Amino acid sequence: LVLSVDSTVTVDFTLEVGSQTERITVTAETQLLETASADRGTLIDQTSVAELPLNGRNPFMLSQLVAGVNFDGQAIYERPFDNGAIAQWTINGGLYENNEFLLDGAPNNAQAGTNNLAYVPPVDAVQEFKIQTNSYDAQYGHSSGGIINVSLKSGTNTIHGTAYEFARRPSWDANSFQNNAVGAPRALHTLDQYGGQLAGPVYIPKVYDGRNKTFFLFTFERYYEITPRPQTLSVPAPEFLTGDFTKLNDGSGHAVTIYDPSTGTQNASGAWTRQPFPGNVIPANRINPIAKNILSYFPAPNTTTPGQPYSQLNDFYNSPDTDHFYNQVAKIDQQIGEKNHIFFREVHSNRYEMGWDGGNSVVGPGDEGSLPEIRFNTSLDLDWVGIISPR
């Protein structure tokens, strides 16, 4: 019998008293109708987790294989530390971002946000997981949608290990459409995702009786990425910052006159007429010194848009995001006699991001964004499964 994560199997059989010369063979037929529990869902087994391609090596994204499960987040944010974006699932018409995440049966929802996913284990550490799409048992809650229950691996009777690296380099990429549009070179986009796993038995000579009873598993992963964020912003011409607007014109190429706000006469009809600054230049003594200092932080224009007037000058720059991410799983399993099994598990991840918000900010004074943003998740779990009596 194969007992997968979050499943209940009922086997009915009858034993009759027989003589010593008889052999009794017990078989169980697979039932198409499950009567042992009320939940319905789909199991993503270990082979699927290990073999199917994953963007960012995030095992939760395999949930898209299940009927009735839709991912509403952006494809760029499927990395193991995008905790809010990768929680954006709708399951069988359930509410958006209202699903329950479990890890080895323990809650795995973040404290912040609307049912955000807290911890994402490395792919190598995942045994299997199940997506319960509807009609799950009353033992589950905190959800108006579905349940995603992940089970981690345990150590085995022999030593096993893995090592891997996934990499991306600028020389392997094509240039972006935005960069080609302004004649800019390829942006720096670097990615390294590497790690390994070691698992096996623990031998204790004084109590070892030929059967392994203690097992360990340790998995770690590091992720480093430089993500380009090219921006093209409209900035003032250098002479505008000193009050010289002699070259200012509108979209039709006509000069735009700058008027002195301290002047003005009112005619008989009540209309006001102000006097223009001589030569369309604001005198230096009329410019507020605080404003002048603030304006000095504007970046200088370095590109123009064909067909646009002189006043439409642009600044093209790239302020890349940088992400440093560390992820680990440490687990000890202990078999005590024939009736008790205990495991202790510690998982931890830490993301350190430097990310500038584009659109109206530049790198330097007045910048905004995740500078830095630190996001970490730690979980300590102790599990005991025991048979109290044969009944």
Steps between C-alpha positions, in 0.01 A plus 500: 500500500628846408387765747555842342489836673156592631325178401299241693489141380243249623567128438227252594593133527395194696731244660370150569646237727693245297736210549877523497511361148294780349631831359284813524561773240354844575434729201329836469318624195525862397171680550402771253278659762692625804295456813764556767510882484304794360782693334575497129823599335802406291835365611822641348743215559876509553579412138301798374665732752848383401462475122263774381657839412445776753555872462710601799484142636182572693313169554171674581470611137423137405155564646408633155488137383183441702158551342314797644817666633604832344802718572417871483845643572763628259739249345802707604408457867509122533828490689513324839516831689209678326271401786209725411494444124528120519201488738270642233298189423134442438388142560166379362359850506614575855597850607826647377792468745291306752659155496662304779862387465631214712851361540511147643152573634607819684374848401715671238324832449684827555410743774475792256260538209192302403593135549845550352719196461770505768769243419588340166726192538769414245386258231745230613345495848140440385362146507153581362205728554128498453255769392158454661262680271167467683291317762790447736452373852414718798855459635613768252418869512636852445391477138214588271674334208720193526780331693855451371675246723873432448693208646879516532739210457669303776837332513530147364703190585783604267686826447364712214612840379433752225670815372381742233535847354278697263656810349420791271747749351462821292700352213237225465206745473355695212450873542158624614256688280524810722879511477499450124249785465745752647819338372609385846713188553385186677424548865686305764290197594681244712351203682651221707287240676701219653482259789515142615359235726638223721285236666549160659508299822668592828697214654519492880744216582386436858135447407530382141347156459521467124194712429520870427278701734631855462509688171603849393438733208662836425426713195624848419456737208632842409354740247671813369351716227561838343179598320522789252245776537553745212314830528446792263382811685420848371737748664552878466770645278811612695439870434142472625639435847665846498191678371596520130195410289611655170471161326170396657235416241180300474420191296447712188837669532363837619682685776347484847512833685584510873316779686602678817244408771578819696376724220156560356249763404124474485305645211147636503347158446683359801755287308855493632805537282842404628838607367737235352850459636749683280646255248294218657763471777414502871755710690723302733389703804139396439571126536446358847834362631331192650331420170829558318676244720223245447509551123873428497422133570310458174697273262626661183332400172694246295259415218222653293191359338487554121224740401464650848573868576815612674318523834427126487838375618548158654731325738558130436654308786499157658464444874508120533343312789726266694375198693692281743304197623596213728285193565558193718326192638632294793310191611560212743277187503503255790330163516431393860417133519229376267225741601641851508656728244622854576651764276631850567526745213646849469452703182631848439519743211627856476463744214694829480388727217618837374233618258419848370143589407502640150275750329575811702818430691867470426796355685629758746339756732123463500504143372233258616444129514626198693824650624539244640213256548565200725257208498571190707304194604589255775301197610575243772281190500487190721284209385414176676307211347428221747290187521354492849354152468408253223152660505 
